[in-house]
């Protein structure tokens, strides 16, 4: 059975002390027990927090993730952080292709493919993000957009490498815009993605793929969204910055 996962993407929020306090609060709440033993918890703090937070969480119950990584293994790339560096401080997963990285930093499928391969080669899990913006949704090309994003990166992997991938669908138009994607819209796209995987890697691989929803999910609507058969958890932004709210989403399962 595929794993349910709730991943908290802290983005560029919290200084080190605030982040450590938040991580300790989440760790304490997780230690009290989760409602669903099949649900995994992931937190993705800023780079500067990773090494410190790794020393204060139960790694059996919480997976430490990074929000990004360099597209090169090492070298003269000022300001970049390599996968090997992340692995050395306890990181076990990396968020890649987030809509903000695509929009603000021009990350292309070519760049993301290099990153995905580096993450897998180093034994970590890529959390690969895909999703359409409002104009694409309104033009009714959202399925084509997501299909291209997935095929151009994930479908170039071997079947064995693909097994490490977690997918996160982000309806970009429903993040911080006041617009809301319904649970039905989330399910529709998740089911579409799973069928794409069936066509490439087969039914078993598709059934084993965890697909997260990344569109303004919070404790108040998580249960409805997570009840859909193809929604296996969430990639949570703002709500992951409050420990009780984040654990409320985790326990929606």
Secondary structure, DSSP 8 states (H G I E B T S, - for coil): ---EEEEEE--S---HHHHHHHHHHHHHHHHT--S-TTEEEEEE--GGGHHHHHTTS-TTTEEEEES---SSSSSS-TT---HHHHHHTT--EEEES-HHHHHHH---HHHHHHHHHHHHHTT-EEEEEE---HHHHHTT-HHHHHHHHHHHHGGGS-HHHHTT-EEEE--GGGSSSS----HHHHHHHHHHHHHHHHHHH-HHHHHH--EEE-SS--HHHHHHHHTSTT--EEEESGGGGSHHHHHHHHTT-
